[in-house]
């Protein structure tokens, strides 16, 4: 994992955990949109797992996240590790 990928994962992890982030990410809009959708889905999944409720929704979000991870990888070449 190179420095940019590591930095992206650190930012993502902080966002998923609910920490305040003051970084600007630039790139092609379709890549940014996929990244944001992946972050939102990951955060929702994290919160649902913390609550230990609604396994049906967890399953749906896992499927969605899996699809977004594949889409993100095909668009950016970055392996999503979160």
C-alpha positions as CSV (number, residue, x, y, z in Angstrom):
1,X,0.0,0.0,0.0
2,X,1.5,3.3,-1.0
3,X,1.4,6.5,1.0
4,X,-1.7,7.9,-0.8
5,X,-3.7,4.7,-0.4
6,X,-2.7,4.5,3.3
7,X,-3.8,8.2,3.8
8,X,-7.1,7.5,2.1
9,X,-7.7,4.5,4.4
10,X,-6.9,6.5,7.5
11,X,-9.3,9.2,6.4
12,X,-12.0,6.6,5.7
13,X,-11.5,4.9,9.0
14,X,-11.9,8.1,10.9
15,X,-15.0,8.9,9.0
16,X,-16.5,5.5,9.6
17,X,-15.8,5.9,13.3
18,X,-17.5,9.2,13.4
19,X,-14.4,11.4,13.8
20,X,-14.3,14.9,12.4
21,X,-12.3,15.1,9.2
22,X,-10.8,18.2,7.7
23,X,-9.3,16.8,4.5
24,X,-10.3,17.5,0.9
25,X,-10.1,14.7,-1.6
26,X,-9.9,15.4,-5.2
27,X,-10.3,13.3,-8.3
28,X,-12.7,12.4,-11.0
29,X,-16.3,12.9,-9.9
30,X,-17.4,9.3,-10.6
31,X,-14.5,8.0,-8.4
32,X,-15.3,10.5,-5.6
33,X,-19.0,9.5,-5.8
34,X,-18.2,5.8,-5.5
35,X,-15.8,6.5,-2.6
36,X,-18.4,8.5,-0.8
37,X,-21.1,5.9,-1.3
38,X,-18.6,3.3,0.0
39,X,-17.9,5.4,3.0
40,X,-21.6,5.9,3.8
41,X,-22.3,2.2,3.4
42,X,-19.4,1.3,5.5
43,X,-20.4,3.7,8.2
44,X,-24.0,2.5,8.3
45,X,-22.8,-1.1,8.4
46,X,-20.4,-0.3,11.3
47,X,-23.2,1.4,13.3
48,X,-25.6,-1.5,12.7
49,X,-23.0,-4.0,13.8
50,X,-22.4,-2.0,17.0
51,X,-26.1,-2.0,17.8
52,X,-26.2,-5.7,17.2
53,X,-29.7,-5.4,15.6
54,X,-31.4,-5.9,12.3
55,X,-29.4,-8.7,10.7
56,X,-31.5,-8.5,7.5
57,X,-30.3,-4.9,7.0
58,X,-26.7,-6.0,7.8
59,X,-26.9,-8.6,5.1
60,X,-28.2,-6.1,2.6
61,X,-25.5,-3.6,3.5
62,X,-22.8,-6.3,3.2
63,X,-23.9,-7.2,-0.3
64,X,-24.0,-3.5,-1.2
65,X,-20.6,-2.9,0.3
66,X,-19.1,-5.9,-1.5
67,X,-20.4,-4.5,-4.9
68,X,-19.0,-1.0,-4.1
69,X,-15.6,-2.4,-3.1
70,X,-15.4,-4.2,-6.5
71,X,-16.5,-1.0,-8.3
72,X,-14.0,1.1,-6.3
73,X,-11.2,-1.3,-7.1
74,X,-12.1,-1.3,-10.8
75,X,-12.2,2.5,-11.0
76,X,-9.1,3.2,-8.9
77,X,-7.0,0.1,-8.7
78,X,-7.0,0.5,-4.8
79,X,-7.8,-2.6,-2.7
80,X,-10.3,-1.5,0.0
81,X,-9.1,-2.8,3.3
82,X,-11.9,-1.6,5.6
